[in-house]
Amino acid sequence: MKQLRFDIADLQAMVAVVDRGGFRAAASAINLSQPALSRRIDKLEEALNVRLFERTTRRVALTVVGREFYAKAQEILANVESSLLSISDIAASSGGEVTIACVPSVAYHYLPPVIRQFNAIYPNIRIKVIDEGANEVLNGVLRGEADFGINFIGAQQADIDFEKIMSERFVLACLDDHPLAQRRSVKWREIDKYPYVAVARSSGNRLVLDQALATAEVRPSAVYEVRHVATSLAWVAAGLGIAAVPHLAMPTQDGSPLIAIPLVEPKVERTLGLIRKKGRKLSSSAQHLYDALKNKPPRPFQA
């Protein structure tokens, strides 16, 4: 049997010419020079011993044989892609390790159900979580210590690809018997009369709040200051005061004495996104987890 001397790249070149309507647009689409693209088409025609295109000074058109082969080329390329995805699935399910960096509220309340579903499909993949503050998460991804991360900072970072998964608002956390507990919403200027637990200036959440409230007439003054949102919630639960926290940080278990009330005037939000170092290619295992997280964002806060 005669050996056919062409490869997948030659088929991709032919399909690009047809889909883009010409050699110039096709060359740009697949990042080739026009002479290099023409050589691929010539190679394909020589291997098949047929003319695939009728070339004139004004247009490029498929021959009769070219039209038939175009359909076959599309089918071949689709089968190759399907086979590669199948191999990727096999590689992921057979094992591997993924390291993800994320802020603690994500690690506590968002990751567990997604990881549980992911583990049911890929039980042999080991997952490591770096649950740190926003700055540490960003630096961990930049240094390559994590395959990717979930964060609310990094969108403006030149070396980071940021893919939004949700926006979440800041809420007032208080005990269920607090004087504000029955309110449908609370204005920022109304909370200054109560003991307020703030997070430190080194916190990414503090930066979001300070920027949002920079022009506010009244800003809450802290009686207590802690480093982490989880600590502020523990102090609220102990009756020491109230706190402004991202809704995702609020306890979800039954029996918690804490409730969340929307904060307004202004409404303050942070945007959570998947982050990875620009240009970094994820392993098949990491890509599967990345896709699982992208396709199952947390539920937004409902007042």
N, C-alpha and C positions, 0 to 999 in steps of 0.2 A: 504494500500500500504506500502511495506517495506521502512523504512527510510534508506537512504544512508548516512553512517557516514564517509564522507571525505570532504575536503575543497579545495579551490583554490590552496593553497600551495602544496597539494598532487599532483594535476594535473600538476602544474609547475615543480615539481620534476620529474614526469614521462617524460614530454616533454624534460626536460634538459638532462636526461639520453640518450634518443634517439638521440637528436640533437648533443650531445657531444660525443656520441659513447661509453659511459661507465660511471661507477659510480664515479670514481676518478675525471675525468674532469668535470662532472656535479656538483659534490660537490663543487669544486673550483669555478665554474661559478656562483653558487647561494649562495656562502658563507656559506656552511654547512659542518659539518664533514661527513665522509662517513657513520659512524653508524647512524647518524641522517637522512641522505638521505635514507638509507636502511629501516629505520623505517617508513618513509613516503610511500615508495613503498609497504611495507608489509601491512600498514594500508589500502592503496588503493585496493590492491588485496583482502584483507579480506572483505572490504566493498562490493566489486563487486562479491566476491566469484568466482574469476577466476585467472588464472596465466597470468600475462602480459608479463613476461620475462622468457626466458630460460637462466639460469646462468650456466656457466662452468668456469673452472679455467682460460680459455684463452679468453673467449669473453662473451658478453651479447647480446642476440638477442630477438626480439619480437616474441611472439607466434602469431598464426593466429588471435586469439581474440585480442591480444595486438595491432596488426597492425590496426584493425578496430577501437579500442578504441583510439589509438593515433590520428587518424584523427578527432574523435569526441572531444578529449581533446583540440586539436588546435582550433577547431571551438568554443568551449565553452570559452576558454581564449580570443579569438579575440572578441567575443560578449561582454564579461565582460569589456574589455578595451574600446570598442566602447561606452558602456553604461556609463562608468565612465567619458569619455571625454564629452559625451552629458550632463551629470549632471554638469560637470565643466563649460560648456558653459552656461547652465541655471543659475548657480550661478553667473557667471560673468555678464551676461546680466541683472540680477535682481538688481544689485547695487554693491557698494563697493567703496573703495578709493585706489588710487595708488599714491605714491610719488616718483618722479624721480629727481635725481640730475644730472645736466649737465653744461658744460661750456657754456657761453653766445652765442657763435657763433652757437652752436647746437640748443639752445633754440630759437634763432632768425630765422634761415634759414632752419633748418632741421625738427624740431619737428612739426611746424604748419600743413603742409600737411598730415603728418602721423597721427597726432592726429585727424584731420578732418575726415579722412577715418575710423579711429578707433571708433570715436564717432558715426558715422553712424551705426555701427554694435552694439556697446555697449553704448547706449545713457545715461544709468543710472550710469555709473562709473565716479566718481569724480577724477580728476587728479590734483595733486599739483606738481609744478615744482620748484626746488631749483636751480636757475641759478646763479652760483658763479664761482670763479676761480678754476683752476684744483686742487689745494691743498684742498680747501674747499669741492669740490665735493668728492674727495677721502675720506676725514675725515667724511663727512656726511654719506657715505655708510658704513664705518667702525663702526661708532657710532650707526648705525641702524636708523638714521633719515630719510633715503630714502630706498625704497625697492631695488632699483638698480640705476645705473648711467651710463652716457656716458662721457668718459674721454679719454685723451691721455697719462695719467700717471696711474700707478697701475699694469702694466703687471708684474713687478718684485716684487710686494708686496706679502708676504707669505700668508696673510689672505684674498687675493682677487682673485676671478676668473675673468679673462680678456678674452673676446671673441671679436676678431677683427671684425670690420664691414667695415673699409676702411682705406686707406692711403691717405693723402692729402698733397699737396706741399705748400710751402710758396711762395707767389707772391709779386711783387712790386705793391703797391697801389699808384697811382698818379692821378693828374687831367688830363682830356683828352686833354688839351693843353700844357702839360708839355713837355720839350725837349725830354724826353724818351718815350713819349706816343706812338710813331709809331714803336717802336722797337718790334721785334718778341720775343726777350728774352734780359735779362740784366744780366751782370756778377756782382757779389757782389762787386768787386773792382771798378766798374764803378759808384756806387751810392754815394761814399764818397764825391764827389764834390758838392752834393746837400744837403740842410738842411734835416736832418733825424730825424723822430719822433720814439723813442724807447719806449718799455714797460719796466717797472721797473724790477729789479732783482728778486723780489718776485713773478713774473709771471711765470707760467709753460711754456708759449711760449718763454719767454726770456731764460729759461734754455735749451730748445730744440735748440734755435739759437746759444747760447754760446757754447754748446757742438759741434754742427756741424761746427762752424767757428773757433774752438780752434786753428787749424793749418793753417788757411787762412793767406795769405800774408798781405792782407789789410782787415780790418774790419770797417764797418761804425761807425763813431763816432756821438753820439747823440747831436743834438742841443737842443732838447726837450725830456723830459722823462715823461711818464704818466703811470698810473697803469693798464689801461684796453685797450684792442685792439679797442673796440668801440670808445673810446676817441681818440686814435691815428688816426682813420679813419675820425673822425669829424674834427680834426686839419688839416689833409690832404685836406679834402673838403674845408676848410677855406683858403687854399693856403699857409699854413705855412711850408709845406715840403712834404716828401715822407715817406712811411713806408713799412716794410716787415710784412705781415700778412698771416695767413692761408687762403686759398682760400674760405673756407666756411664762413668766416667773411665778405666777400665782399658784398656790397648791391646788391640786385637782382632786385629792382624795376626800371621801365623805368624812364629815366630822371636823373638818378644819374650822376654827373660829374666825378665819379671815374672809373678808368679802372684797370684791373689786367694784369700784365706782368710776365711771368715765370722768376724766378730767377735761374741762373745757375752758375756752377763753384764756389761752389758745388750746386747741387740740394738738397734742404733741405725739408724733409717731417716729418710729425707727424702721428702717427697711432691712429685712434679713435677706441674705443672698448666699448662694454657693460661691466660694472663691477658690481659685487655683492659680498657681504661678503661670504667667503668660508663656505660651509655647510648650508647656509641659504636657506630654502625652500620658494619659492614665493607663494603668494596666487594665486588663479585661475585668478583673475582680473589682478594682476601684471604680471603673466606669459603670458597672452594674449597680453599685451602691449609690453612686452619684445620680444616676437616672432614677433610682427608686426614691431618693430624697426629693428630686426635682418634681417628680410626678405625684407626690403626696405631701403638699405643703400643710403646715399647721392650720387649724381653723381660726379665722379671725375672731376677735373678742365680740361677744354679744352682750349688750347691756341688759 
